[in-house]
């Protein structure tokens, strides 16, 4: 099944070229895009099945021997991220198609949107499968270029300004990452992740710490870790609803994925653990305090996105199997739920003409289904039992208590407080936008929402609920992935099966 490994990258790129050729045939373009993402999802599920029940799959692109050529590795972590990202991008694409059918060309020019969206998908999947630092850098750059186009669709002044901020931050992060790649290669003579395992271990401790710090800085910007997260709340809310949703669900998780991969595979000594714990706590608290102060749904959700990055960093910083397993589970949960909430916010904006809480109200009466589509993922995000958000946070808190020490206990307290404030923030949205008397800003807003937009959001709501139902097996996969990451040998032996790196 090794031939399947490049397909999550190749198929979206082929689809991008195909949809560009079909630019004058919108219906064919939509069918082609959906087909491409369905194929990507099926391939991702097959890769996860193989990685879970057998061994990681490795492909050496072009037949070049490792470490000379590009290596793609589908272990359990990469395959799990592929599955959830493919499912989310498919649902968001269907949502955007429904939006475009209702208002042709108004929100996202179809000629530009579909090819760019598929290129971004290829960049995301390449980042998850990359077996060397430079290939990971290329994946980041593909995502950056495509996301800038998506962020500025429509060419409004507000979107151009937000897109400029986003791309400047992205370029700075890329420069830092590229510098770190040069330093790593100069120090070890390789960029292959499996080969770096042994060579980094042989370096002096101070040099390893310096390389570690530069990589963390680059990935921390991508992941929107405090104090490197100020760009996110100003960039995401201005984009079209489907673009904001897929950005919120996936783009910061690429940075978190890179942190998980490097912290476990390249720097397992835990020397940065205390720093990461402090950053996790600050990210939680600063993000959620920003959310509580907001009066716009999109900006509020953007700040909750920042705050919940802290939970993911918490699990990684614990450097334990249970903590890492809970972090992986929470990544899957957060991608799904955060994307759903932004899609629901897009439906609110379409129904009322605004997402500002001072201008809307009464949605629970005039659009009860929309109320359900917001309330369920909101309770999930806040960690209300028995949803997957509660289960993921419980796993993180248990791992923190088991680790002992002052900092883990402070993180547990901060996590509980963040969860309570998340509930407060989402309850505020519910009370003002849904529960109080009708107060619509735009009297010409459509009385009915497009079925495809509602259907795509409903599927993601059900997927979020399904994570609760399937929490046991998903935690099992997360625990096995965490064990493989901490042992390091399964990854190294998959890339170098016959000889040591």
PyMOL commands that set and color helices and strands:
alter all, ss='L'
color gray80, all
select helices_A, chain A and resi 2-4+7-21+26-53+61-63+76-102+110-129+133-151+157-188+193-201+205-223+230-238+241-265+273-292+297-317+321-352+363-366+368-382+388-403+406-435+451-469+471-487+489-495
alter helices_A, ss='H'
color red, helices_A
select strands_A, chain A and resi 57-60+71-74
alter strands_A, ss='S'
color yellow, strands_A
deselect
rebuild
show_as cartoon
